[in-house]
Amino acid sequence: MKLTAFLVIVLVMSLFWFSASNDLISNGEEYIHFTQFTMRFQGTDVVITVSYDMDMFSSMYISLLGTHNLEPAIDNLFSDFSGFEVIEIGRNNAVIFVKDVSRQNDEFYLYDSHVLNGTVDVLTMVFPDGSTKSFIDASSTEAIFYNVTT
């Protein structure tokens, strides 16, 4: 019993030590691996779903202290986007909403490229008409235009 209590105390102290010394997930590429980035365009707005994997230690940390500790990594990934809002953060994915990310020009929406502070295995853009465009090992989104659908 004493050994179990000791191990729990050591584990908790080490988690806090790692967290305090260098924000556990501050450098997204080390502790969190972004696997899928899906952008669903809705007029000038976009809803982005990001899927990720974490190493075992980070996963334990998040299990014990909550998914809100992933927010710095998500904020870092989206630092080139203005006005994004984190809707939901889960153990394996997050949902982000970005308002007015595109601009309308006659019968097209124009979307400018944004740099991601990290690399995503697969980035998929889903347009209002249902068509998709995918990119592998993406470190930025692509500048594109898509039709205005009525």
Secondary structure, DSSP 8 states (H G I E B T S, - for coil): -HHHHHHHHHHHHHHHHHHHHHTTTSSHHHHEEEEEEEEEEETTEEEEEEEEEE-HHHHHHHHHH-GGGGHHHHHHHTTTSSSEEEEEE-SSEEEEEETT-EEEETTEEEE---EEEEEEEEEEEE-TTS-EEEEEEEEE---EEEE---
